[in-house]
Amino acid sequence: MRRITLTVAVLLFGGLHQHAYTQEHQQNNEHIEAIELPEDFAFQAGKNDSYNAYLQAYLQGSFDAKFPSSGVVVTIRNGSMLLSNLPHDETLKKEIVAYANTTANASSILHTDHKEAKVSLQKSGYSGRWFPQSTILYPTQIANPLQVAFSGGLRFNGRSAGSVSTPVTFGDQFPLYRWSNLKIGDFIGDMQLEIEGAIFAIFNQSEYSSPLINADYYVALPLSYAYNRWAHRVRIYHISSHLGDEYMNRRHHAKRLNKSFEAIDLFTSYNLTDQIRLYGGVGVIAHSDSEMKLKPLYAEYGLEARVGRREWKELYGVPYLAMHFRNYQDRDYDIDATFALGYEVGKISGLGQKLRVSLEYHNGFCDEGQFSRKRSDYIQAKVAYGF
């Protein structure tokens, strides 16, 4: 039954991918965003060519400084600011348009197909940049218990670290190289190579001195490609686990198992609407230590919904509901589920880091090192900062 459920989920996600692929394939993806200037700017821009040139140069410099790897081109024409050569990463494109509205104090946005955008893309071709000051292309899975971020929480009824524990994470993503307007097949998008690392640790608050129970060390090399509403990621990563010294000293009978492995996985994400995102992927554990040999196959998938977004000057806030599911062959494909209800605050424009406060419920297995085959149901409150 578990394998049937997993198979149906994979087939449904694959069907959605094919349907959306066909729809987007039939649409013209090249377009310009036209943003109306306020009346005082528009009046001067329409009457004075020198002011046109000044305003255009000023705005172009502002966009180049704010989004140095985007390649966006600013043109002032007939009282409107035209943004061409927009990136095909939907997340970055929305940040650029939002910044344009904030900068120009625009009264409205007009979405229109335009030949000039196609010409601009053809002329520029793809470009690359080392260590880009840009956001990640594959969005964070915010309900994933192993999300890379800076986070801390208070957990109740976990199995690996006592009835009350504090899980903490220290992690971040670092873009190494970004290709803009890169054509793959019939699509033009952005590709980015990153390195990410994290430490996942958990402390037992039910014992004196709150001993460290376990720490997992993670390093990965993800390669992401995003276009329109799609984002894809292939990732090679390593995880090694270590029991805390105090835990070992207080439990002389405890046997340490070296849970260390290398894996590769492929994930796909699709923004069904501006509020709803679906994602899923499969992976293979290529090698694991003989002390704790792991069965190789796994699948993970989830959903995120954000509704009721509000904006205040440079910041926005939005409530969210997220869920993340996992099926590991090493756990006989039993479903491991995490549900998160929270609130997200971020900058309207910028690199994309966000502050999230959430209440989470987990039903499945432990995530901590050699305890990962133990069943665990817990509730936790968490604060996280990251992409």
CORTABEL-V255636 format. One line per field, one symbol per residue. burial: # if it has 16 or more other ideal C-beta (glycine too) atoms within 10 Angstrom, else .. A space follows every 50 residues. Layout:
BEGIN
burial: ???
END
This chain:
BEGIN
burial: .....#..##..#......#........#########...##.###.... .#..##..#...#..##.########..###############.###### #.##.#.......#..##.##....#..#..#.################# #.#.#..#####.######.#.#.#..#####....######.#.###.# #####.#..#######.#.#.##############.#.######.##... .......####.#.#.#####.....#######.#..#...#.#.#.### ####.#.........#.#.#########.##.#.##.###.#.#.####. ######.#.#.#.#########...#.#.#.#.#.##
END
